[in-house]
Each structure stands twice: as structure tokens, then as C-alpha cells.
């Protein structure tokens, strides 16, 4: 019996989902760690299953950074990816003037 050319892979745990996300986003462990504000070691432990300690704020940061839904990341259920309109944009690195302009535009929507 041959293996289907297109297989859906079920990810059983947080470690597998974290690894999947990082690889699909083409990020190194260090790059993902920097984006989340954690250490490379923390990412390594999450991906190896040695840690299940993904703090809630980091879960939502990961959702914002990657577009993968927090529910899918955390428990493997629900929609894997968020609709594009639901992703967030981090404006914290912008100047105060740029932030004010963006916020005023968003309020008009």
C-alpha cells in the first residue's frame, strides 16, 4: 500500500506545535526567543517537551507574531491559523508620533 502524497500530520503536543510553527515561520530558536522576549533555552525546552511553561502573554505574542491561533498552539484544537483580519500588528517600536497617527486612524474605522 502506498503512502498518500498529501498527508495531514496531527501534532499531539505543544512541543510538536511549537517546532512546527518555528520551522514554518523560518525562524531560528534565537530569533523566536528574541521576538517573544525569552531565552533560546526556553524555546529549546518547549520544543523538546522538557517544559510546558508557555506563559499566557507569550502565547498571545506567539499568536500575534505568527498568525497561528492561541487555542491551536496551546491545545491543538480549533482553527490552526487566524483569518488575516484578526492578526495584530506590533507598533511599540514606532515613534510616538507614528503611534498617535496609527491610533487615530484605527479609531476612525
C-alpha positions, 0 to 999 in steps of 0.5 A: 500500500502506498503512502498518500502524497498529501498527508495531514500530520496531527501534532499531539503536543505543544512541543510538536506545535511549537517546532512546527510553527518555528520551522514554518515561520523560518525562524531560528530558536534565537530569533523566536526567543528574541521576538517573544522576549525569552531565552533560546533555552526556553524555546529549546525546552518547549520544543523538546517537551522538557517544559510546558511553561508557555506563559499566557502573554507569550502565547498571545505574542506567539499568536500575534507574531505568527498568525497561528491561533492561541487555542491551536498552539496551546491545545491543538484544537480549533482553527490552526491559523487566524483569518488575516483580519484578526492578526495584530500588528506590533507598533511599540517600536514606532515613534510616538508620533507614528503611534498617535497617527496609527491610533487615530486612524484605527479609531476612525474605522 
